[in-house]
Amino acid sequence: MGAKKLLVVAVAVAAVLLTAATVVGVDDQVHHVVGEDRGWDPSSDVASWSSGRIFRVGDKIWFTYSAAQESVVELRNEEEFTSCDVTNPIKMYTDGLDKISLEGEGIRYFASGNTESCKHGLKIPVKIQPKEQNVAQNIGSMAVASGPTLPSASSNLNGLSYLLVVGLSICFLGL
């Protein structure tokens, strides 16, 4: 193998290893767009959209809607949420594109500022869970372990290993 090919292989291996460290170590926040394509609209089924989602501290939730027809309010408690009492919200959002940071664990209640839309289901409770790494740390503190483990690391490394094998094969075969 020539010096150039050896250098290319070494650079490729280094790049793959650096990428693996970056991907595994990143604590990504998730951006949730309420209602996806339909957005915050009476015709969208936001209850179904939110039912299977996991919201974590640090995530962002986006509300997109027609500001001329809708708004979003954050309500104080479950009673206001259930009854669609939007008269005294914690905060009102009226821009048509609102990004809300989910800080702190707990439940936050969002509803349409239009009482009728709220009563027809345009409302969601958002249960905010701890960051994933905090859960892993809490579990780790309950059990004795030989060292930190990252379940997602194996899946990231499997894909990266595949790329490494393909890259090395190309270099060795001279393709």
C-alpha positions in Angstrom: 0.0 0.0 0.0 1.4 3.4 -1.0 2.0 6.2 1.5 -0.9 8.2 0.0 -3.4 5.3 0.5 -2.1 4.7 4.0 -2.6 8.4 4.9 -6.1 8.4 3.4 -7.0 5.3 5.5 -5.6 6.9 8.6 -7.5 10.1 8.1 -10.7 8.1 7.4 -10.3 6.1 10.5 -9.6 9.2 12.6 -12.7 11.0 11.1 -14.9 8.0 11.9 -13.7 7.8 15.5 -14.1 11.5 16.0 -17.6 11.4 14.6 -18.5 8.4 16.8 -17.4 10.4 19.9 -19.4 13.4 18.9 -22.5 11.5 18.0 -22.5 9.5 21.2 -21.7 12.4 23.5 -24.3 14.8 22.2 -27.3 15.4 24.3 -29.7 16.5 21.6 -32.8 18.5 22.3 -35.9 17.5 20.4 -38.0 20.1 18.5 -41.6 19.1 18.6 -43.9 20.7 16.0 -47.5 20.4 17.5 -49.8 18.8 15.0 -47.0 18.3 12.5 -48.1 19.4 9.0 -51.5 20.7 10.1 -50.1 22.6 13.0 -52.2 24.1 15.8 -55.6 24.0 14.1 -59.0 22.8 15.1 -58.9 20.2 12.2 -55.8 18.6 13.6 -55.9 15.8 16.2 -53.4 17.2 18.6 -54.4 14.7 21.3 -53.4 11.8 19.1 -50.2 13.7 18.1 -49.1 14.2 21.7 -50.2 10.8 23.1 -47.0 8.8 22.2 -44.5 11.6 22.5 -41.9 11.9 25.2 -41.1 15.5 26.2 -37.8 16.1 28.1 -36.3 19.0 29.9 -34.5 21.1 27.3 -36.7 20.2 24.4 -38.6 22.8 22.4 -42.2 22.8 21.4 -43.4 24.7 18.4 -46.9 26.0 17.7 -47.7 27.0 14.1 -51.2 28.5 13.4 -53.0 31.3 11.7 -52.6 34.3 14.1 -55.8 35.8 12.7 -57.9 32.8 13.8 -56.1 31.1 16.7 -53.8 31.7 19.6 -52.2 29.5 22.3 -52.5 30.0 26.0 -50.6 28.3 28.8 -52.9 27.5 31.7 -52.1 27.2 35.4 -53.6 23.8 36.2 -55.5 20.8 35.2 -58.8 22.3 36.3 -58.5 25.3 33.9 -57.3 22.9 31.2 -60.2 20.5 31.6 -62.8 23.2 31.7 -61.2 25.3 29.0 -61.1 28.3 31.3 -58.8 30.5 29.2 -59.6 33.8 30.9 -56.5 34.0 33.1 -53.6 32.3 31.4 -50.0 32.2 32.6 -49.0 33.3 29.1 -50.6 34.0 25.8 -48.9 33.3 22.5 -50.3 35.2 19.4 -47.5 35.3 16.8 -48.5 32.3 14.7 -45.1 30.7 15.1 -44.2 30.2 18.8 -41.2 28.3 20.2 -41.5 27.4 23.8 -38.6 25.9 25.8 -39.5 23.1 28.1 -37.6 23.9 31.2 -38.1 21.9 34.4 -40.0 18.7 35.0 -43.7 18.6 35.5 -46.9 19.1 33.5 -47.6 22.2 31.4 -51.1 22.8 30.0 -51.5 24.4 26.5 -54.9 25.3 25.0 -56.4 27.3 22.2 -57.1 30.9 23.3 -60.5 30.4 21.5 -62.8 28.7 24.1 -64.8 26.9 21.4 -61.6 25.4 19.8 -60.4 24.4 23.2 -63.7 22.6 24.0 -63.4 20.8 20.6 -60.1 19.4 21.6 -57.5 22.0 20.6 -55.5 21.5 23.8 -52.6 19.4 25.1 -51.0 18.6 28.4 -47.2 18.3 28.1 -45.6 16.1 30.7 -41.9 17.0 30.8 -39.6 14.3 31.9 -36.0 14.6 33.1 -33.2 14.6 30.5 -32.4 11.1 29.3 -28.8 11.3 30.8 -30.3 12.2 34.2 -32.4 9.0 34.1 -29.3 7.0 33.2 -27.3 8.6 36.1 -30.1 7.8 38.5 -30.3 4.2 37.4 -26.5 3.9 37.6 -26.5 5.2 41.1 -28.9 2.4 42.2 -26.8 -0.4 40.8 -23.1 -1.2 41.0 -21.5 -1.0 37.5 -18.0 -1.4 36.2 -18.3 1.9 34.3 -20.7 4.1 32.4 -22.7 2.5 29.6 -24.4 4.1 26.7 -27.0 1.8 25.1 -27.1 4.1 22.0 -23.4 3.7 21.4 -23.7 0.2 20.0 -26.2 1.3 17.3 -24.0 4.3 16.4 -20.9 2.2 16.2 -22.5 -0.5 14.1 -23.3 2.0 11.4 -19.9 3.6 11.7 -18.2 0.2 11.6 -20.0 -0.5 8.4 -18.8 2.7 6.9 -15.3 2.0 8.1 -15.3 -1.5 6.5 -16.6 -0.1 3.2 -14.0 2.7 3.2 -11.2 0.3 3.9 -12.4 -2.1 1.3 -12.4 0.7 -1.3 -8.9 1.7 -0.3 -7.5 -1.9 -0.4 -9.2 -2.8 -3.7 -8.1 0.5 -5.3 -11.7 1.4 -6.4 
